[in-house]
Amino acid sequence: MESLAVTADFWRGKRVVVTGHTGFKGSWLVAWLTKLGAKVTGLSLPPNTCPALFDLLSMAAKVDHQLIDIRDADKVQQALTAANPEVLFHLAAQPLVIDSYQQPVQTMATNVMGTAHVLDAARHCPALRAAVIITTDKVYRPVPNGARHVESDHLGGHDPYSASKACTELLVDSFRSSFFASDHAAQIATVRAGNVIGGGDFAENRLVPDICRAWASDRPVVIRQPAAIRPWQHVLDALHGYLLLAHGLWQQQGLDRAWNIGPAATDMWPVAEIVEYMQTLWNGAKGMKIEAMEYHENPSLLLNSDAITQATGWRPVWGLSQALEQTTRWYQLWADGLDVNDLTNCQIEQFMKDATRS
C-alpha cells in the first residue's frame, strides 16, 4: 500500500463538501482544507456558540458557505447535486450527550435521518470518490473490564446520543452494501474518534472549554466525574486521520469500513489529571469543584487504534500533554487579542511539520 500523507499536491483543486463546517471540528477542518488548496463547500446550520471559531476565522468568505439543515432532504439533495463533490466529510450532528437527554427526538432526527439524507444525495453525485462519515467513540456497548474497544466490538448506547451514532454506523454499512458496492462506486468509511480538544471550542458541557471559561472568570471549574477516562486527543490529530482516510479511499486501498482514531494506550488520563495539568499552564487557575452528576455517563471509555495505524500509518502526533499545552496557549493568546487566523494557521503548520517527523 502506498504511504499516505496530507499534502497540498493531493488536495489542491479538489471539490470537497464538509457538512457541519460551522462547528468546532468542522471549522478546523475547512481551515486546513483551504490551506491545502481544496475548493470547499460547507453545509451546516449557523454556528451555535458565541463566539464561534467559524466566525473568528472569517471562514464564510473562504468557502462556499451554505446554511442548510440536514434534516431537510430536498435542500441536501439540491446542494450536493450542485457541488458534485469528489470528497465528502460528514460531520454535521447534534454532538452532545447532555443535549441528547433533553432533546432525544431531535438528536435522532439529525444524527440518523440527517445522515440518511446526506448518503442518499451522495449516491447521486457522479464525481464522488471518497466519503468519511464521522460518528463517535461512544458507539460501543460499555464493557465492565474497561478494555480498549476495537472496531469489531458490539455497538450500543445508553444515552440517546450514543444510540443515535450506533444507528448511524448501521445505516452507513447498509448504504455501503446497497448503493456503493460496485467497482466504480465511491468508497465510504466511518470514523469513531475520541474526545477532541483544541482552541476555539466554545460549547458548554465540554471539559476544556468549561475549564477555560471558569478560570478566565476567576471561578473553579465544576467537574462531574473526576475519575472518568476518555480518549482525549487534539482536534488536529483526529482530522489528520480523516484526511489520510479520504486519500486512501480515493485510491481504493480497501479502507471502506469503520475505524477508531484515538490516543496511544499509555496516554489516556482521568479528568482530574487533565485539570491538574492545565493548572500548571494557567496563571491564577482556581482548581475544580466536584458536583453530583445528573445524567448517566460511562466511567471509562478507551479506544484501540491499532487498525488504522497498520492500514494508513496514522498515529498520534501530539501526545495529551502537548495537546493540552497547544489548546491552553490558543485560548490564552485569543484572550490577549492575538489574531486567531495567524494562531490557528501556525498550529496547523506546526502540526504538519511534526507529522512529517513522527
PyMOL commands that set and color helices and strands:
alter all, ss='L'
color gray80, all
select helices_A, chain A and resi 8-11+24-35+53-56+59-61+73-83+97-102+104-122+137-139+160-179+207-216+235-250+271-279+306-312+320-335+340-357
alter helices_A, ss='H'
color red, helices_A
select strands_A, chain A and resi 15-19+39-44+64-67+87-90+130-134+187-193+196-197+221-223+233-234+258-261+288-290
alter strands_A, ss='S'
color yellow, strands_A
deselect
rebuild
show_as cartoon
